């Protein structure tokens, strides 16, 4: 294998939460993921927009208004999509915050279809982090 073929997946597993540590850690990671996704979108659109800071501000406004979730389920070779009130993750798909970009979600659906069970679990984990950013 060439060095470029090597894939690394850093992981950390906590055995038992103490107090509110699990909720706090999840919230922290969700905020970080949200910031990373916002920065990536702003960077991708920077050539088209005169002020990338405005893009970040618009993304924040969109996130602050979102109160629902979008659930994608994959069964019999087809996707179904629906607005739901719960951030719960289905075993046959994923649930994300209602503000997520449709193009990004289509990419996630394609990735999910081609993923093994561990890959699908990771997709649900990232989706859960998105869903936890919704202010209820």
C-alpha positions in Angstrom: 0.0 0.0 0.0 1.1 3.5 -0.8 1.2 6.1 1.9 -1.7 7.9 0.3 -3.9 4.7 0.6 -3.6 4.7 4.4 -6.7 5.9 6.2 -6.7 6.8 9.9 -9.7 7.1 12.1 -8.9 8.6 15.5 -11.4 7.4 18.1 -12.0 7.8 21.8 -14.5 5.8 23.8 -15.8 6.9 27.2 -17.0 4.0 29.4 -19.1 5.9 31.8 -20.3 9.5 32.0 -20.0 11.5 35.1 -22.8 13.9 35.9 -23.7 16.0 32.9 -20.4 15.3 31.1 -22.1 13.3 28.2 -24.5 16.1 27.4 -21.8 18.7 27.6 -19.4 16.8 25.4 -22.1 16.1 22.8 -23.1 19.8 22.7 -19.4 20.8 22.4 -18.8 18.5 19.4 -22.1 19.5 17.8 -21.1 23.2 17.9 -17.7 22.4 16.5 -19.2 20.3 13.7 -21.6 23.2 12.9 -18.8 25.7 12.8 -16.7 23.5 10.5 -19.6 22.9 8.1 -20.4 26.7 8.0 -16.7 27.5 7.3 -16.6 24.9 4.5 -19.7 26.3 2.9 -18.4 29.9 3.2 -15.0 28.9 1.7 -16.7 27.0 -1.2 -18.8 30.1 -2.1 -16.1 32.7 -1.5 -15.4 33.1 -5.2 -19.1 34.1 -5.7 -19.6 36.3 -2.7 -17.9 39.6 -1.9 -18.1 39.1 1.8 -17.7 35.5 3.2 -18.4 36.8 6.8 -21.9 37.7 5.6 -22.4 34.0 4.5 -21.5 32.8 7.9 -24.0 35.3 9.5 -26.7 34.2 7.1 -26.0 30.5 8.0 -26.3 31.4 11.7 -29.6 33.1 11.1 -30.9 30.1 9.2 -29.8 27.8 12.0 -31.3 29.9 14.7 -34.8 29.7 13.0 -34.7 26.0 12.5 -37.0 24.1 14.9 -37.6 20.9 13.1 -35.7 17.9 11.8 -35.6 16.1 8.5 -35.5 12.3 8.5 -34.2 10.2 5.6 -35.0 6.5 5.5 -33.7 3.9 3.1 -35.9 0.9 2.4 -36.3 -1.4 -0.6 -33.7 0.5 -2.5 -35.5 3.9 -2.2 -35.2 6.9 0.0 -38.1 8.5 1.8 -37.8 12.0 3.3 -40.0 13.7 5.9 -40.1 16.5 8.4 -40.2 15.1 11.9 -40.4 16.5 15.4 -37.8 14.2 17.0 -34.0 14.1 16.6 -34.1 10.3 17.0 -32.0 8.4 14.5 -33.8 5.5 12.6 -31.9 2.3 12.1 -32.5 2.5 8.3 -31.3 6.1 7.7 -30.6 9.3 9.6 -32.2 12.5 11.0 -30.6 15.9 10.7 -31.4 19.5 11.6 -34.0 21.1 9.3 -31.5 23.8 8.1 -29.0 21.4 6.5 -28.3 21.9 2.8 -30.2 19.7 0.4 -27.1 19.1 -1.8 -25.1 18.0 1.2 -27.9 15.7 2.2 -28.1 14.1 -1.2 -24.4 13.4 -1.0 -24.9 11.9 2.5 -27.6 9.6 1.1 -25.3 8.4 -1.7 -22.6 7.8 0.9 -25.0 5.9 3.2 -26.1 3.6 0.4 -22.4 2.6 -0.4 -21.3 2.3 3.3 -21.0 -0.8 5.4 -22.7 -1.0 8.8 -19.9 0.8 10.6 -20.0 3.6 8.0 -23.7 3.9 8.4 -23.3 4.1 12.2 -20.8 7.0 11.7 -23.3 8.8 9.4 -26.0 8.5 12.0 -23.5 9.9 14.6 -22.8 12.9 12.5 -26.5 13.3 11.8 -27.2 13.2 15.5 -24.7 16.0 16.1 -26.5 18.1 13.5 -29.9 17.4 15.0 -28.6 18.4 18.5 -27.9 21.9 17.2 -31.6 22.6 16.9 -32.9 24.9 19.6 -36.1 23.5 21.1 
